[in-house]
Amino acid sequence: MKKGQANHIGRRLMAVFAHPDDESFGPGGTLARYAADGADVFLVTATHGEMGKLHGKNPPVTETTMAGIRTEELDCACRALGIKHELILGYRDGNLSRVDMRELTGLVVRLIRQWRPHVLLTFPPDGLTGHPDHMIISQAVKFAFEQAGCADYYSDQLQEGLKPWDPLKLYYYVVPASLADRLGLCVNGTPDDEITTIIDVSSYSGPRGSAIRCHYSQLIPHQIHGHQNNEGEEQAKQLLREQNFFLLENIRMKRGPRMERDLFEEICLQTTSPEKNGTRERNPHTSY
């Protein structure tokens, strides 16, 4: 577990997921791309993934041992993806539906105020796979996106010296329904015409592949994206390796109708310090 110092000048992206490996099997190519391009990429993982099954020929292990294995795997994946800011919140795997939502949202709000990301990235409301932990994280991140910039929420944090901060964009990592159907993936596909953003990650298949291999305990041999091997399926797999797909859920600026090719599109970065506007601190990279 590590937590680096944020660079408050330049692009900042914060991704919040439930388990170690969510970042790699999901938008790993996108995270690697922005990290390589000089953006500050922050990864928040809610649990140690201690309920994950140890695949392969290894004997069963205790939850404590599994938590240690998966934490090491996450550290390995972050190195592969170039992520320098990593934090595990330490909630029990499979138990997020029992966590107080205000507490969880408050933790995400705190991290937003500390790291001041321009862009947030998480699961869609259905968790992509329907996993309850994924769905809870999606809800908490959405609430935090809405509340972090207002001093009326979690005001005790302001007494500690933190300041309100409004992220500019909230994205959901999704899989187009057409690809999900072609590959027979066990995910809730998003209608293709609802996709707002496509990121070219064709140059980052190496780092993403390395990150996936870091999560060796969760890998099933020969079953990463399916089990058939026809030409159409191989083309679909290749497309998923070369592109990441997102749904722009919320934005605090005007946006045109065209398909986005950059998560930071329409964000005009400045090097000035944030200006205050009453009890709500403005993000200087947009206008209200």
C-alpha positions in Angstrom: 0.0 0.0 0.0 1.4 3.3 -0.9 0.3 6.9 -1.2 2.4 9.4 -3.0 2.4 13.2 -3.0 0.0 14.7 -5.5 1.2 17.1 -8.1 -1.4 19.8 -8.1 -0.2 21.2 -11.5 -1.2 19.0 -14.5 -3.7 16.4 -15.3 -5.0 14.2 -12.4 -7.1 11.1 -12.7 -8.5 9.1 -9.8 -9.8 5.6 -10.3 -11.8 3.9 -7.6 -12.6 0.1 -7.7 -13.5 -2.7 -5.3 -10.8 -5.3 -5.6 -7.2 -5.9 -6.7 -7.3 -6.8 -10.4 -10.4 -4.6 -11.3 -7.9 -1.9 -12.5 -6.0 -4.3 -14.8 -8.8 -6.4 -16.3 -10.8 -3.2 -16.8 -9.3 0.1 -17.8 -5.7 -1.0 -17.4 -4.7 0.3 -20.8 -6.2 3.7 -20.1 -4.5 4.0 -16.7 -1.2 3.0 -18.3 -1.6 5.5 -21.2 -2.2 8.5 -18.9 0.5 7.5 -16.4 3.0 7.3 -19.3 1.8 10.6 -20.6 2.7 12.4 -17.4 -0.7 12.6 -15.7 -1.0 11.9 -12.0 -3.0 8.6 -11.7 -4.4 7.7 -8.3 -5.8 4.2 -7.7 -8.1 3.6 -4.8 -9.1 0.0 -4.1 -11.7 -0.7 -1.4 -10.7 -4.2 -0.3 -7.7 -6.5 -0.2 -9.6 -9.1 -2.2 -9.3 -11.7 0.5 -12.4 -13.6 -0.7 -10.9 -14.3 -4.1 -10.3 -17.9 -5.1 -6.8 -19.1 -5.7 -6.8 -20.5 -9.2 -4.4 -23.1 -10.4 -2.9 -26.0 -8.5 -2.2 -24.1 -5.3 -3.9 -25.5 -2.1 -6.6 -23.4 -0.3 -5.2 -20.5 1.8 -6.6 -18.4 4.6 -8.2 -15.1 4.1 -5.2 -13.4 5.7 -2.8 -15.1 3.3 -5.0 -14.4 0.3 -5.2 -10.7 1.3 -1.4 -10.6 1.4 -1.0 -12.3 -2.0 -3.5 -10.0 -3.7 -2.0 -6.9 -2.1 1.4 -7.9 -3.5 -0.2 -8.6 -6.9 -1.8 -5.1 -6.9 1.6 -3.5 -6.1 3.0 -5.4 -9.0 0.2 -4.3 -11.3 0.6 -0.7 -10.3 4.3 -0.8 -11.2 3.5 -2.4 -14.5 0.9 0.3 -15.3 3.1 3.2 -14.1 0.7 4.1 -11.2 2.6 5.9 -8.5 -0.3 6.7 -6.1 -2.1 3.6 -4.7 -4.3 3.2 -1.6 -6.3 0.2 -0.2 -9.1 1.3 2.0 -9.1 -2.0 3.9 -12.8 -2.9 3.8 -13.7 -6.6 4.0 -14.1 -8.2 0.6 -17.7 -9.1 -0.2 -19.0 -6.9 2.6 -19.4 -3.5 1.1 -23.2 -3.7 1.1 -23.0 -3.7 4.9 -20.8 -0.6 5.1 -22.3 2.7 6.1 -22.6 4.6 2.8 -22.0 7.9 4.4 -18.7 6.6 5.8 -17.6 5.2 2.5 -18.6 8.3 0.6 -16.8 10.4 3.2 -13.6 8.5 2.6 -13.8 9.1 -1.2 -14.6 12.8 -0.6 -11.6 13.1 1.6 -9.3 11.6 -1.1 -10.8 13.9 -3.7 -10.1 16.9 -1.5 -6.5 15.6 -0.9 -5.6 14.7 -4.4 -7.9 17.1 -6.3 -8.5 15.0 -9.4 -10.0 16.5 -12.6 -11.5 13.2 -13.6 -13.0 10.3 -11.6 -13.3 6.8 -13.0 -15.3 3.9 -11.6 -17.8 1.1 -12.3 -21.2 1.8 -13.8 -24.2 1.5 -11.4 -24.8 -2.1 -12.3 -21.2 -2.9 -11.3 -20.4 -4.1 -14.9 -20.6 -7.7 -13.6 -23.4 -7.2 -11.1 -21.0 -7.8 -8.2 -22.5 -6.1 -5.1 -19.1 -4.6 -4.1 -18.8 -3.0 -7.5 -22.3 -1.5 -7.3 -21.6 0.0 -3.9 -18.4 1.6 -5.0 -20.1 3.1 -8.1 -22.7 4.6 -5.8 -20.2 6.0 -3.3 -18.1 7.6 -6.1 -21.1 9.2 -7.7 -22.1 10.7 -4.3 -18.5 11.9 -3.6 -18.4 13.5 -7.1 -21.5 15.5 -6.2 -20.5 16.4 -2.6 -16.7 16.9 -2.5 -16.9 20.5 -3.8 -19.4 21.7 -1.2 -18.3 22.7 2.3 -21.7 21.7 3.7 -20.7 18.0 3.3 -18.1 16.5 5.7 -17.3 19.9 7.1 -15.1 18.3 9.8 -12.6 17.6 7.0 -12.3 21.4 6.4 -11.3 21.8 10.0 -8.3 19.5 9.3 -7.2 21.9 6.5 -8.7 20.2 3.5 -10.6 22.4 1.0 -13.6 21.6 -1.2 -12.8 20.4 -4.6 -15.0 19.7 -7.6 -13.8 17.1 -10.1 -14.9 18.0 -13.6 -15.8 14.6 -15.0 -17.2 11.3 -13.8 -16.7 8.3 -16.1 -17.9 4.7 -15.9 -15.8 2.0 -17.4 -18.1 -0.1 -19.7 -18.1 -2.8 -22.3 -20.2 -2.2 -25.5 -23.1 -4.6 -25.7 -22.1 -5.7 -29.2 -18.7 -6.9 -28.0 -20.1 -8.5 -24.8 -22.5 -10.5 -26.9 -19.9 -11.6 -29.4 -17.6 -12.8 -26.7 -20.2 -14.2 -24.4 -18.8 -12.1 -21.6 -20.5 -12.3 -18.2 -20.9 -8.5 -18.0 -23.8 -6.1 -18.4 -23.0 -4.5 -21.8 -23.8 -0.9 -22.4 -25.8 -0.1 -25.6 -23.2 0.9 -28.3 -25.0 4.2 -29.0 -24.6 5.3 -25.3 -20.8 5.0 -25.4 -19.4 8.6 -25.1 -15.7 8.0 -25.0 -13.3 5.6 -26.7 -9.6 5.6 -25.7 -7.0 4.2 -28.0 -4.8 1.9 -25.8 -3.2 -0.1 -28.6 0.2 1.1 -27.6 -0.3 0.0 -24.0 -1.2 -3.7 -24.4 2.2 -4.6 -23.0 1.8 -2.8 -19.7 -1.8 -4.0 -19.4 -0.8 -7.6 -20.2 2.0 -7.4 -17.6 -0.4 -6.0 -15.0 -2.9 -8.8 -15.7 -0.2 -11.4 -15.3 0.7 -9.8 -11.9 -2.7 -11.0 -10.7 -1.6 -14.6 -11.1 -3.8 -16.0 -8.3 -6.9 -14.9 -10.2 -5.9 -16.1 -13.6 -7.6 -19.2 -15.1 -5.3 -20.7 -17.8 -6.6 -20.1 -21.3 -9.8 -18.4 -20.0 -9.2 -14.7 -19.9 -11.9 -13.4 -22.3 -13.7 -16.7 -23.3 -12.9 -20.1 -24.6 -13.7 -20.2 -28.3 -11.2 -19.4 -30.9 -13.1 -18.4 -34.1 -12.0 -15.4 -36.2 -14.9 -13.1 -35.2 -14.1 -13.7 -31.5 -10.4 -13.0 -32.0 -11.2 -9.7 -33.7 -13.5 -8.7 -30.8 -10.8 -9.7 -28.3 -8.3 -7.6 -30.2 -10.6 -4.6 -30.2 -11.0 -4.9 -26.4 -7.2 -5.0 -26.1 -6.8 -1.9 -28.3 -9.6 0.3 -27.0 -11.2 1.1 -23.7 -14.8 2.3 -23.7 -16.4 4.7 -21.2 -19.7 6.4 -20.4 -19.5 10.0 -19.3 -21.9 10.1 -16.4 -21.5 13.7 -15.2 -19.6 16.8 -16.4 -19.3 20.3 -15.1 -18.7 22.0 -18.4 -20.2 22.2 -21.9 -19.7 19.2 -24.1 -20.2 18.8 -27.8 -22.0 15.8 -29.4 -18.9 14.2 -30.9 -17.3 11.0 -29.6 -14.6 11.8 -27.1 -11.1 10.4 -27.6 -9.6 11.8 -24.4 -10.8 11.7 -20.8 -9.4 15.2 -20.3 -11.2 16.6 -23.4 -12.6 20.1 -22.9 -10.5 20.5 -19.7 -8.2 23.5 -20.0 -5.4 23.1 -17.5 -4.0 26.1 -15.8 -1.1 26.5 -13.4 -2.8 29.0 -11.1 -3.9 28.0 -7.6 -7.6 27.4 -7.1 -9.8 30.5 -6.5 -12.4 30.5 -3.7 -16.0 31.2 -4.3 -17.8 31.5 -1.0 -17.9 28.2 0.8 -17.3 26.2 -2.4 -13.8 26.1 -4.0 -13.9 26.4 -7.7 -11.8 24.1 -9.9 -9.9 26.7 -11.9 -10.0 24.6 -15.0 -13.6 25.3 -16.0 -16.4 27.9 -15.4 -19.7 27.5 -13.7 
